[in-house]
Amino acid sequence: MNAEHKKTVLRMIPYGIYVLTADDGKGNISAATVNWVTQTAFAPPLVVVGVKTDSGTYQTVKTAGAFAPNMLGKDQKSLAFTFFRPADVSDGKLSGQSFRKGTTGAPIIVDVPGAIECRVVSIVEQGDHHIVVGEVIDAHLNRPPSGRPDNAILEMKDLGENVFYGG
């Protein structure tokens, strides 16, 4: 396989940008910018997320048995970069962001357009990112979009010409 062709073609897959949060109830709260998120079923509503296996977020999600992808809005590029680093919980904020605990205990960032909370139903342990399958058990619409909901979120291409993931 031509490595450059593979990289380029895989980068043609569009990616939304999310902050994946989890709280294991044992003092470990995690948040990380992720982009491998998609809905896979309607009944029950299922989503999958790819989470780097050697990350603290993966361990927290696995222990918690729940997670929340927080959708970033088009105007929230700085938040994407904030959560590329390990999260800090101090002064009641998550890396400087106000949050509330959701139904599962996962942090819901107050200033994002929306978030979904998922209960982990299975994990596919393959590769350097494991696939976490979650059943959507709650949804939070913090800021209703004007127009198409899928046009309201930040996408990888919005982060700049040199920011890629995949390939």
DATA-V54212 format. One record per residue. RES is the residue in three letters. PSI is psi in whole degrees, -180 to 180 (999 if undefined). Layout:
BEGIN
res->{RES	RES}
psi->{PSI	PSI}
END
This chain:
BEGIN
res->{MET	ASN	ALA	GLU	HIS	LYS	LYS	THR	VAL	LEU	ARG	MET	ILE	PRO	TYR	GLY	ILE	TYR	VAL	LEU	THR	ALA	ASP	ASP	GLY	LYS	GLY	ASN	ILE	SER	ALA	ALA	THR	VAL	ASN	TRP	VAL	THR	GLN	THR	ALA	PHE	ALA	PRO	PRO	LEU	VAL	VAL	VAL	GLY	VAL	LYS	THR	ASP	SER	GLY	THR	TYR	GLN	THR	VAL	LYS	THR	ALA	GLY	ALA	PHE	ALA	PRO	ASN	MET	LEU	GLY	LYS	ASP	GLN	LYS	SER	LEU	ALA	PHE	THR	PHE	PHE	ARG	PRO	ALA	ASP	VAL	SER	ASP	GLY	LYS	LEU	SER	GLY	GLN	SER	PHE	ARG	LYS	GLY	THR	THR	GLY	ALA	PRO	ILE	ILE	VAL	ASP	VAL	PRO	GLY	ALA	ILE	GLU	CYS	ARG	VAL	VAL	SER	ILE	VAL	GLU	GLN	GLY	ASP	HIS	HIS	ILE	VAL	VAL	GLY	GLU	VAL	ILE	ASP	ALA	HIS	LEU	ASN	ARG	PRO	PRO	SER	GLY	ARG	PRO	ASP	ASN	ALA	ILE	LEU	GLU	MET	LYS	ASP	LEU	GLY	GLU	ASN	VAL	PHE	TYR	GLY	GLY}
psi->{140	116	-39	-40	-45	-49	-47	-45	-42	-29	-6	-12	123	143	130	165	130	157	112	124	153	153	117	1	4	22	1	108	129	152	133	144	128	163	-10	81	134	154	138	-13	154	-39	104	161	118	144	157	150	137	126	129	125	-29	17	154	-33	-42	-46	-40	-44	-46	-44	-42	-34	18	158	165	112	120	120	129	141	163	-29	15	39	-41	-33	-37	-46	-34	-43	11	-20	160	140	150	127	113	151	34	15	157	105	43	0	134	141	164	156	134	-172	-40	-8	-11	141	134	116	126	-38	12	159	-37	171	157	147	137	144	129	126	-24	161	129	111	84	138	-169	-8	123	150	118	121	127	141	128	121	-10	153	141	117	96	-30	98	136	153	118	-159	131	-36	-10	-9	-17	154	138	159	-44	-22	-14	-6	163	-24	11	113	158	125	161	999}
END
